[in-house]
């Protein structure tokens, strides 16, 4: 009796089932290599935010001079699904939600063009900031303790933050330290003498100190996140900020202004064993790899620990990447067990 179905073909050609099994195993190994290493599936937030700061203005003035005119311009953006806004004393915020599947790079360009063409901006208002909301996923947290002086601890934490960003960590946020601000005081005589205005100086400082997401370029495995990384965080970095583009008569901010750092007093801080501490929160972007970020973190830890002073401690905790690794290990164990059972049954028959 002959069978022309799939089982009959496998019975007549004994090499075929073995070859099919090898192909399935290789396909499984290839799929494991391409496995998306993250807790949640990849999806892009179809949301763009427009924020404008107008110090000293009331909520009514902000709504009348900023929010409503910008809303009227932004209503013409393609594929806009919903728009919401808020006006508070000194700040205007507009959130644009686009239809699912929209080209967010094109949408971001259109929003920026509409905002740039807005010519009725109040003289003392800052330039509007346009940014696309980006989703990040936590990888781990790093606890830094040791220096008793807050300034030393902050400088050490900022140094570690820069090292991790340089090595490839997508986002690092410093927590546990009092908020600080940089006070820039410019005498009115200097402003008049240089032919500048306070609004021009404020806009120049704002342009030179930004760390904002600028969207995603590319698709799938080839996508890359775009960010502006020109944020300045200490008075010295502002001193050489050029206010005049004329090289023959270059004027730096430090030449005409007094730049000081102020730390907010009374804020709660983290202490470990009666020592001040700070926490670095490491996250990956939408297209990042949690296990790769964990490998970068471990290599960094192994390199810096021998160079640290005895009183400085660096500890990694809340390692969410470990949960992902455990799930992958469980998947491999279950897959290997299933493969052994299939081979055993085939051997018995």
NURO-44124 format. One record per residue (C-alpha): residue in three letters; x, y, z. Coordinates in steps of 0.2 Angstrom, whole numbers, padded with zeros to 4 digits, always signed. Last residue first. Layout:
alaXYZ;...
REM end
This chain:
unk+0045+0021+0086;unk+0056+0022+0102;unk+0069+0033+0093;unk+0056+0045+0087;unk+0049+0046+0105;unk+0066+0049+0112;unk+0070+0063+0099;unk+0054+0072+0102;unk+0056+0071+0121;unk+0074+0078+0119;unk+0068+0092+0109;unk+0054+0096+0121;unk+0067+0097+0135;unk+0079+0108+0125;unk+0064+0120+0121;unk+0059+0121+0139;unk+0077+0124+0145;unk+0080+0137+0131;unk+0064+0146+0136;unk+0068+0146+0154;unk+0085+0153+0150;unk+0077+0167+0140;unk+0065+0171+0155;unk+0080+0171+0167;unk+0089+0183+0155;unk+0074+0195+0155;unk+0073+0195+0174;unk+0092+0199+0175;unk+0089+0214+0163;unk+0079+0221+0177;unk+0094+0223+0188;unk+0087+0233+0203;unk+0104+0234+0211;unk+0122+0238+0206;unk+0134+0244+0219;unk+0148+0257+0218;unk+0157+0261+0235;unk+0169+0275+0238;unk+0179+0275+0254;unk+0193+0264+0248;unk+0196+0276+0233;unk+0191+0270+0216;unk+0203+0263+0202;unk+0200+0245+0205;unk+0181+0247+0204;unk+0182+0257+0188;unk+0186+0243+0175;unk+0175+0229+0182;unk+0160+0241+0184;unk+0162+0247+0166;unk+0163+0229+0159;unk+0147+0225+0169;unk+0138+0240+0163;unk+0142+0237+0145;unk+0136+0219+0147;unk+0120+0225+0155;unk+0117+0237+0140;unk+0120+0222+0128;unk+0107+0212+0138;unk+0094+0226+0138;unk+0096+0229+0119;unk+0091+0246+0112;unk+0078+0250+0099;unk+0065+0258+0110;unk+0078+0266+0121;unk+0088+0258+0135;unk+0088+0264+0153;unk+0101+0266+0167;unk+0096+0275+0183;unk+0111+0282+0192;unk+0108+0284+0211;unk+0117+0295+0223;unk+0124+0293+0241;unk+0128+0302+0257;unk+0135+0292+0271;unk+0126+0287+0287;unk+0127+0268+0282;unk+0118+0273+0265;unk+0110+0290+0264;unk+0099+0297+0250;unk+0095+0316+0250;unk+0080+0326+0254;unk+0079+0344+0249;unk+0081+0358+0262;unk+0093+0369+0251;unk+0092+0370+0232;unk+0110+0371+0226;unk+0116+0387+0217;unk+0130+0388+0204;unk+0137+0405+0199;unk+0140+0414+0183;unk+0144+0433+0183;unk+0142+0440+0166;unk+0151+0451+0153;unk+0167+0441+0149;unk+0160+0424+0155;unk+0147+0425+0141;unk+0160+0426+0128;unk+0162+0441+0116;unk+0171+0438+0100;unk+0176+0454+0090;unk+0186+0448+0076;unk+0178+0431+0077;unk+0161+0439+0074;unk+0148+0427+0079;unk+0144+0436+0095;unk+0137+0428+0111;unk+0151+0414+0112;unk+0149+0402+0127;unk+0167+0401+0135;unk+0160+0405+0152;unk+0145+0393+0151;unk+0156+0377+0153;unk+0164+0385+0168;unk+0148+0387+0177;unk+0143+0369+0177;unk+0130+0358+0168;unk+0130+0362+0149;unk+0119+0351+0139;unk+0125+0349+0121;unk+0118+0331+0118;unk+0104+0333+0105;unk+0096+0316+0102;unk+0092+0305+0087;unk+0087+0287+0090;unk+0093+0274+0078;unk+0083+0262+0067;unk+0092+0249+0057;unk+0084+0234+0066;unk+0067+0240+0062;unk+0066+0256+0053;unk+0077+0272+0051;unk+0079+0288+0061;unk+0069+0289+0077;unk+0065+0306+0085;unk+0074+0321+0091;unk+0076+0317+0110;unk+0082+0332+0120;unk+0097+0336+0130;unk+0099+0355+0128;unk+0111+0368+0134;unk+0118+0379+0119;unk+0101+0384+0112;unk+0095+0389+0129;unk+0110+0400+0133;unk+0109+0408+0116;unk+0090+0412+0119;unk+0094+0419+0136;unk+0107+0431+0129;unk+0095+0436+0115;unk+0081+0439+0127;unk+0093+0450+0139;unk+0097+0461+0124;unk+0113+0464+0115;unk+0122+0479+0109;unk+0138+0475+0119;unk+0138+0491+0128;unk+0120+0490+0132;unk+0121+0472+0139;unk+0137+0477+0149;unk+0128+0492+0157;unk+0113+0481+0161;unk+0124+0470+0172;unk+0123+0451+0167;unk+0119+0438+0181;unk+0119+0420+0176;unk+0113+0409+0190;unk+0116+0390+0187;unk+0103+0378+0195;unk+0105+0363+0207;unk+0092+0350+0213;unk+0097+0341+0228;unk+0104+0324+0225;unk+0095+0307+0225;unk+0093+0304+0206;unk+0105+0305+0191;unk+0097+0299+0175;unk+0106+0289+0162;unk+0099+0286+0144;unk+0105+0275+0129;unk+0120+0267+0137;unk+0133+0266+0123;unk+0151+0268+0131;unk+0150+0287+0130;unk+0134+0287+0140;unk+0141+0276+0153;unk+0157+0287+0155;unk+0146+0303+0155;unk+0136+0296+0170;unk+0151+0291+0179;unk+0158+0308+0178;unk+0142+0316+0183;unk+0141+0304+0198;unk+0159+0309+0203;unk+0155+0328+0201;unk+0139+0326+0212;unk+0148+0316+0225;unk+0162+0329+0226;unk+0149+0343+0227;unk+0139+0334+0240;unk+0154+0333+0252;unk+0154+0317+0262;unk+0161+0307+0247;unk+0157+0288+0249;unk+0141+0282+0240;unk+0136+0278+0222;unk+0121+0266+0219;unk+0119+0260+0201;unk+0102+0256+0195;unk+0098+0243+0181;unk+0090+0241+0164;unk+0074+0252+0164;unk+0064+0254+0148;unk+0063+0270+0139;unk+0049+0277+0128;unk+0052+0293+0118;unk+0040+0308+0117;unk+0045+0318+0101;unk+0052+0335+0105;unk+0048+0353+0100;unk+0055+0367+0111;unk+0047+0385+0109;unk+0060+0399+0109;unk+0060+0408+0125;unk+0048+0423+0129;unk+0055+0440+0132;unk+0050+0447+0114;unk+0033+0438+0113;unk+0032+0426+0099;unk+0022+0433+0084;unk+0033+0426+0071;unk+0027+0408+0071;unk+0036+0401+0056;unk+0048+0391+0067;unk+0033+0383+0075;unk+0025+0377+0059;unk+0042+0371+0053;unk+0045+0361+0069;unk+0028+0353+0068;unk+0031+0348+0050;unk+0048+0341+0053;unk+0041+0331+0068;unk+0027+0324+0057;unk+0040+0319+0044;unk+0050+0310+0057;unk+0034+0303+0065;unk+0029+0294+0049;unk+0011+0289+0055;unk+0007+0271+0059;unk-0006+0276+0072;unk-0014+0293+0070;unk-0005+0307+0078;unk-0006+0314+0096;unk+0000+0332+0098;unk+0003+0339+0115;unk+0004+0358+0118;unk+0012+0366+0134;unk+0014+0384+0138;unk+0024+0391+0153;unk+0026+0406+0163;unk+0010+0405+0174;unk+0001+0390+0167;unk-0007+0386+0150;unk-0012+0368+0145;unk-0014+0360+0128;unk-0022+0345+0119;unk-0022+0340+0101;unk-0029+0324+0094;unk-0027+0314+0078;unk-0016+0324+0067;unk-0012+0315+0051;unk-0005+0330+0042;unk-0002+0346+0052;unk-0015+0360+0049;unk-0020+0361+0067;unk-0003+0366+0072;unk-0005+0384+0066;unk-0021+0387+0076;unk-0014+0378+0091;unk+0002+0390+0091;unk-0009+0405+0091;unk-0020+0398+0106;unk-0005+0393+0117;unk+0006+0408+0115;unk-0001+0425+0116;unk-0018+0422+0123;unk-0014+0406+0133;unk+0002+0413+0140;unk-0007+0430+0144;unk-0021+0421+0154;unk-0008+0410+0163;unk+0001+0425+0169;unk+0018+0430+0162;unk+0034+0432+0173;unk+0044+0419+0163;unk+0038+0414+0146;unk+0043+0396+0143;unk+0037+0387+0128;unk+0033+0368+0126;unk+0028+0359+0111;unk+0026+0340+0113;unk+0025+0326+0100;unk+0016+0310+0102;unk+0015+0294+0091;unk+0024+0284+0104;unk+0033+0270+0094;unk+0030+0252+0098;unk+0042+0238+0102;unk+0035+0224+0112;unk+0037+0224+0131;unk+0049+0216+0142;unk+0064+0217+0131;unk+0077+0206+0121;unk+0069+0205+0104;unk+0075+0187+0098;unk+0085+0188+0082;unk+0098+0175+0089;unk+0084+0165+0096;unk+0076+0165+0079;unk+0092+0159+0071;unk+0093+0145+0083;unk+0075+0140+0080;unk+0078+0140+0061;unk+0093+0129+0063;unk+0083+0117+0074;unk+0069+0117+0061;unk+0081+0114+0046;unk+0089+0099+0056;unk+0072+0092+0059;unk+0067+0094+0040;unk+0083+0085+0035;unk+0079+0071+0047;unk+0062+0069+0040;unk+0068+0069+0022;unk+0082+0057+0024;unk+0070+0042+0026;unk+0061+0045+0010;unk+0048+0032+0008;unk+0041+0034+0025;unk+0043+0053+0024;unk+0033+0054+0008;unk+0019+0043+0016;unk+0018+0055+0030;unk+0016+0069+0019;unk+0002+0061+0009;unk+0005+0050-0006;unk+0003+0034+0003;unk+0007+0017-0005;unk+0000+0000+0000;
REM end
